[in-house]
């Protein structure tokens, strides 16, 4: 599925991995990329959370086809505002305009960033800073083998 391919892209991209680390270098032993929400109690900062916020198959004169237009939100979280922005900008440089095939077989035709917003989250041990960037993605999901 597309989400698995996106997770692999974000966790294996050299520029992104240089900022978030690897399971071997992170104290939480995760890749630092999570679907929906961080899946550990105290994730190591910085980390990335991604989620699909909309999507539909495009229609043609023959009916539905395999081309999908989806919108994903990629949230970059850091211990400082600057750290969150640096991670978000690095993702944007690597992902915006991307064309290629993800590890799950999804063919990404186009990626465009469409909005960005900053946030904070107060925790018992301090504040974490986030930048949420929404991307519109045109892709063909081949994860079912067709």
C-alpha positions in Angstrom: 0.0 0.0 0.0 1.1 3.6 -0.7 1.5 4.4 3.0 4.1 1.7 3.5 6.0 3.0 0.5 5.9 6.5 1.9 7.1 5.3 5.3 10.0 3.5 3.6 10.8 6.6 1.5 10.9 8.9 4.6 12.9 6.5 6.8 15.5 5.5 4.2 16.1 8.9 2.4 19.7 9.8 3.1 19.1 13.5 3.8 16.1 12.8 6.1 17.8 9.9 7.9 20.8 12.3 8.6 18.4 14.3 10.8 16.2 11.7 12.4 18.7 8.9 12.7 18.2 5.1 12.4 16.9 2.5 14.8 20.5 1.8 15.7 21.2 5.4 16.7 17.9 6.4 18.2 17.2 5.7 21.9 13.7 4.6 21.1 15.1 2.0 18.6 12.5 3.1 15.9 13.1 4.5 12.4 11.6 7.8 13.7 8.7 7.6 11.1 5.2 6.8 12.3 1.8 6.4 10.7 -1.0 8.4 12.4 0.9 9.0 15.7 4.2 8.1 17.4 3.7 4.5 18.5 6.1 4.7 21.5 5.5 6.4 24.9 8.5 8.7 24.6 9.7 8.9 21.0 13.2 10.3 20.4 13.2 13.7 18.9 13.1 14.6 16.1 10.5 12.3 14.5 8.0 12.3 11.6 4.3 11.4 11.7 2.4 10.9 8.4 -1.3 10.4 7.7 -3.6 10.4 4.7 -6.2 13.2 5.0 -8.0 12.7 1.8 -8.0 10.7 -1.4 -9.9 9.4 -4.3 -9.5 7.5 -7.6 -9.7 9.6 -10.7 -12.5 8.9 -13.1 -12.1 8.4 -16.9 -14.6 7.9 -19.7 -14.2 4.2 -19.0 -15.0 4.6 -15.3 -12.6 4.5 -12.3 -8.9 4.0 -13.0 -5.9 3.3 -11.0 -4.7 6.9 -10.8 -5.3 8.3 -7.3 -5.0 11.9 -6.1 -4.3 11.7 -2.3 -3.4 14.3 0.3 -1.0 13.3 3.0 0.0 15.4 6.0 3.6 14.9 7.1 4.3 16.3 10.6 7.9 17.1 11.6 8.5 17.2 15.3 11.5 18.5 17.1 12.8 19.7 20.4 13.1 23.3 19.0 11.2 25.3 16.5 14.3 25.5 14.3 14.7 21.7 14.5 11.2 21.1 13.4 11.4 23.6 10.5 14.8 22.1 9.4 13.3 18.6 9.2 10.2 19.9 7.4 12.2 21.8 4.9 14.5 18.8 4.3 11.5 16.6 3.7 10.1 19.2 1.3 13.4 19.4 -0.7 13.4 15.6 -1.0 9.7 15.0 -1.6 8.2 18.0 -3.4 8.3 17.3 -7.1 9.3 13.7 -6.6 8.6 11.2 -9.4 9.4 7.5 -9.1 8.4 4.1 -7.7 8.1 3.4 -4.0 9.3 0.2 -2.4 5.6 -1.1 -2.3 5.3 -0.7 -6.1 3.3 2.5 -6.0 4.2 4.8 -9.0 4.4 8.4 -7.9 3.6 10.7 -10.8 3.7 14.0 -9.0 4.1 15.5 -5.5 3.2 19.1 -4.6 3.3 20.8 -1.2 0.1 22.7 -0.7 0.1 24.1 2.8 2.2 24.3 5.9 1.4 25.2 9.6 3.3 25.3 12.8 2.2 24.0 16.2 3.4 23.1 19.6 2.5 20.3 22.0 3.0 20.8 25.8 4.3 17.7 27.5 5.0 17.0 31.2 8.7 17.3 30.4 8.6 20.4 28.2 7.3 21.5 24.8 7.8 19.9 21.4 7.5 21.9 18.2 5.9 20.7 15.0 5.5 21.7 11.4 2.7 20.1 9.4 3.0 20.1 5.7 0.2 18.8 3.4 1.2 17.3 0.1 -1.0 16.4 -2.9 0.2 13.3 -4.6 -0.8 11.8 -7.9 0.1 8.1 -7.8 -0.9 4.7 -9.1 -1.0 2.1 -6.3 0.2 -1.3 -7.6 0.3 -3.0 -4.2 -2.4 -5.5 -5.2 -0.1 -6.9 -7.9 -1.8 -5.4 -10.9 
